[in-house]
Amino acid sequence: MKVGFIGLGAMGQGIAANILKAGHGVIAWNRSPAPVEALAALGATPATKPEDALQADALFSMLANDAALHEIGLDGLLLDRAPKSLVHVNMATVSVAFARDIADAHKRRGLGYVAATVFGRPDAAAAGKLTVIAAGAPEAIAKVEPILKGLGAKYAVVGNDPVQANLFKIAGNFMIASAIETMGEAAALLRKGGVDPKVFFDVMTTANFSAPIYQIYGKIIADQAYDKAGFKLSLGYKDAGLTLAAAKELEAALPLASIVHDHFTEAVANGWADKDWSSLALLAAERAGLKR
């Protein structure tokens, strides 16, 4: 299959490379040229402008937020240059409102559209071990499903409306952020009492909390390894805002989401936007009067 790819950030680079490894042709575009050059070395065709990436059977995009998709025109003008046979697979975490707008923009133009959000850090993207959550019209999903299944260790279709995949991702990231908040507070309590958090997380993530999220972030928090960001705190802050916006639109009371969002706001105000989003634990430690 001929695949266009827009957005070669930390996640997009690994995903696009795996599409190449699966034997598909990839036409890649990115704002900065270095990631395109790296992918071209693996066999991709560089695109000089975004519309070049649309001249394919499918377009995959992995961009940071609503604004990035809008600025490139993937909710409007750029789509006018796409062939009618194109299926666009949007992998970004976007707001529910924007998810609805972009789905409508594709529908008005007769273009296929699938939301395929993912869970996993850049190392999981590179290893093809993401969790992939898709939603969209069955015929659109069928066209790109072989590629999507090759990107992850877990794949699920959650509905015919692309918005459902975006809501799924928002809810999932809320759970992860809440777990990080809990682990951070527990670690602060332990340190205040003279107990080594490394021992605590080693025991707890082997026994009661053996899920990867607790294992990965428990280790980061125990090691206080916040400076190398697999997922930036600024993106966690954005996703926490998306959770509150979705809760407001759907009239769902989420009191914990408000607390987590407030803590992200404080962490960003501290100048930690480029740290890993597990820096919520650093905030809990500082509140407890602990120094790093």
C-alpha positions in Angstrom: 0.0 0.0 0.0 1.1 3.5 -0.7 1.0 5.5 2.6 1.4 9.2 3.3 2.7 10.2 6.7 2.5 13.6 8.3 4.1 14.3 11.7 7.4 12.6 12.5 7.8 13.5 16.2 8.9 11.1 18.8 5.9 8.9 18.2 5.4 9.4 14.5 9.0 8.5 13.6 8.7 5.0 15.1 5.3 4.4 13.7 6.3 5.5 10.2 9.4 3.3 10.3 7.3 0.3 11.2 5.0 0.9 8.3 8.0 0.9 6.1 9.3 -2.3 7.6 6.0 -3.9 6.9 6.7 -3.4 3.2 4.5 -0.3 2.4 5.7 2.7 0.5 5.8 5.8 2.6 5.7 9.4 1.5 6.7 11.5 4.5 6.3 15.2 5.4 7.3 17.0 8.6 7.8 20.6 9.5 11.5 20.1 10.3 13.5 18.2 7.7 15.8 16.1 9.9 13.2 13.4 10.8 12.2 13.2 7.1 15.9 12.7 6.1 16.2 9.9 8.8 13.1 8.1 7.4 14.3 8.6 3.8 17.5 6.7 4.8 15.2 3.7 5.6 13.5 4.0 2.2 10.8 6.6 2.6 10.1 9.2 -0.1 10.4 12.8 1.2 7.5 15.1 0.6 8.3 18.7 -0.1 4.8 19.9 1.0 1.9 18.4 3.0 -0.3 17.8 0.0 2.3 15.4 -1.5 1.6 13.0 1.4 -2.1 12.9 0.4 -1.3 11.3 -3.0 -1.6 7.8 -1.6 -4.0 5.1 -0.6 -3.9 6.1 3.0 -2.7 9.1 5.0 -1.5 8.6 8.5 -1.0 11.7 10.7 0.5 12.0 14.2 0.4 15.6 15.3 0.5 17.3 18.7 -3.0 18.8 19.1 -6.1 20.4 17.5 -4.1 23.5 16.5 -1.4 21.6 14.6 -4.0 19.6 12.5 -5.9 22.8 11.8 -2.8 24.8 10.8 -1.8 22.2 8.3 -5.4 22.1 7.0 -6.3 18.5 7.8 -9.7 19.7 8.9 -10.4 21.6 5.8 -8.4 23.2 2.9 -5.7 20.5 2.6 -8.4 17.8 2.2 -9.6 19.5 -1.0 -6.4 18.2 -2.6 -6.9 14.6 -1.6 -8.0 11.8 -4.0 -11.5 10.6 -3.2 -10.1 7.1 -2.5 -8.0 8.3 0.4 -8.5 7.1 3.9 -7.0 9.4 6.5 -5.9 7.8 9.8 -5.6 10.5 12.5 -3.5 9.2 15.4 -3.5 12.5 17.4 -5.1 13.0 20.8 -7.6 15.7 20.1 -10.6 17.3 21.8 -14.0 15.7 21.4 -15.3 18.9 19.8 -12.4 19.0 17.2 -12.7 15.2 16.7 -16.3 15.8 15.6 -15.3 18.7 13.3 -12.6 16.8 11.6 -14.8 13.8 11.0 -17.5 16.0 9.5 -14.9 17.7 7.2 -13.9 14.4 5.8 -17.5 13.2 5.4 -18.5 16.4 3.5 -15.7 15.7 1.0 -16.4 12.0 0.6 -13.1 10.9 2.2 -12.5 7.9 4.4 -11.6 8.8 8.0 -10.4 6.7 10.9 -9.4 7.9 14.3 -6.7 5.5 15.6 -5.3 6.7 18.9 -2.5 4.9 20.6 -1.2 4.2 24.1 2.6 3.8 24.6 5.8 5.8 24.8 8.2 6.3 22.0 10.1 3.1 22.7 6.9 1.1 22.4 6.1 2.9 19.1 9.6 2.0 17.7 9.2 -1.6 18.8 5.6 -2.0 17.4 4.2 -2.6 20.8 1.6 0.2 21.0 -2.0 -0.3 22.1 -4.0 0.9 19.1 -7.7 2.0 19.5 -9.6 2.6 16.2 -13.0 3.9 15.3 -14.6 4.8 12.0 -16.8 3.4 9.2 -16.2 -0.4 8.8 -15.1 0.0 5.1 -12.5 2.7 6.0 -11.2 0.6 8.9 -11.0 -2.5 6.7 -8.7 -0.7 4.3 -6.1 0.3 6.9 -6.6 -2.4 9.5 -3.6 -4.6 8.4 -1.3 -1.6 9.0 -2.9 -0.7 12.3 -2.6 -4.3 13.6 1.1 -4.3 12.8 1.8 -1.3 14.9 0.8 -2.7 18.3 0.6 -5.6 20.7 -3.1 -4.8 21.3 -5.6 -3.6 18.8 -9.3 -2.8 19.3 -12.1 -1.2 17.3 -14.4 0.7 19.6 -17.1 2.0 17.3 -18.2 3.4 13.9 -17.9 7.0 15.0 -14.3 8.2 14.9 -15.0 10.5 17.9 -15.3 7.4 20.1 -11.6 6.5 19.7 -10.7 10.0 20.8 -12.9 9.9 23.8 -11.4 6.5 24.6 -7.9 8.0 24.5 -8.8 10.9 26.6 -10.3 8.6 29.3 -7.3 6.4 29.2 -4.8 9.2 29.6 -6.9 10.5 32.5 -6.5 7.1 34.2 -2.7 7.1 33.6 -2.3 10.7 34.9 -4.4 9.7 38.0 -2.1 6.7 38.6 1.0 8.9 38.3 -0.6 11.3 40.8 -1.3 8.5 43.2 2.2 7.0 42.9 3.8 10.4 43.4 1.9 11.1 46.6 2.7 7.6 47.9 6.4 8.1 47.2 6.3 11.5 49.0 4.7 9.9 52.0 7.3 7.1 52.0 10.3 9.4 51.7 8.9 11.5 54.6 8.8 8.4 56.7 12.3 7.2 55.7 11.1 4.3 53.5 12.9 3.8 50.1 10.4 4.2 47.3 12.5 1.9 45.1 11.8 -1.0 47.4 8.2 0.0 47.6 7.6 0.1 43.9 9.6 -3.1 43.3 7.3 -4.9 45.7 4.0 -3.3 44.7 4.6 -3.6 41.0 5.5 -7.3 41.3 2.5 -8.1 43.4 -0.6 -5.9 43.7 0.1 -3.5 40.8 1.8 -5.5 38.1 0.4 -3.5 35.1 3.0 -1.8 32.8 1.9 1.7 33.8 2.7 1.1 37.4 6.0 -0.6 36.5 7.2 2.1 34.1 6.2 5.1 36.1 6.9 3.6 39.5 10.6 3.2 38.4 10.7 6.8 37.0 9.3 8.2 40.2 11.6 6.0 42.4 14.6 7.1 40.3 13.4 10.7 40.1 14.2 10.5 36.4 12.0 13.3 35.2 14.3 15.2 32.8 14.2 12.7 29.9 10.7 13.1 28.7 9.0 10.1 26.9 5.8 12.1 27.1 6.2 15.8 27.9 4.3 17.3 30.9 3.0 20.0 28.5 1.2 17.2 26.6 -0.2 15.8 29.8 -1.5 19.2 30.7 -3.2 19.4 27.3 -4.8 16.0 27.8 -6.0 16.9 31.3 -7.7 19.9 29.8 -9.3 17.7 27.1 -10.7 15.5 29.9 -12.4 18.4 31.6 -13.8 19.7 28.3 -15.2 16.2 27.5 -16.7 16.0 31.0 -18.3 19.3 30.6 -19.8 18.5 27.2 -21.1 15.1 28.3 -22.2 16.4 31.8 -20.1 13.9 33.6 -18.8 14.9 37.1 -15.1 14.1 37.3 -13.8 15.6 40.6 -10.4 13.8 40.4 -9.8 15.1 36.9 -10.1 18.7 38.2 -7.5 18.0 40.9 -5.1 16.4 38.4 -5.6 19.3 36.0 -4.8 21.8 38.7 -1.6 19.9 39.5 -0.6 19.9 35.9 -1.2 23.7 35.8 1.0 24.2 38.8 3.8 22.0 37.3 3.7 24.0 34.1 3.9 27.2 36.1 7.0 25.8 37.8 8.7 25.7 34.4 8.5 21.9 34.0 6.6 21.8 30.7 9.5 19.9 28.9 10.0 17.3 31.7 8.2 14.0 31.7 4.6 14.1 32.7 5.5 11.9 35.7 6.8 15.2 37.2 3.5 15.3 38.9 5.3 13.2 41.5 8.0 15.9 41.8 5.2 18.3 42.6 3.9 16.0 45.3 7.4 15.7 46.8 7.9 19.5 46.9 4.5 19.9 48.6 5.6 17.5 51.2 8.7 19.6 51.8 11.1 17.2 50.2 14.0 18.2 48.0 15.0 16.3 44.8 
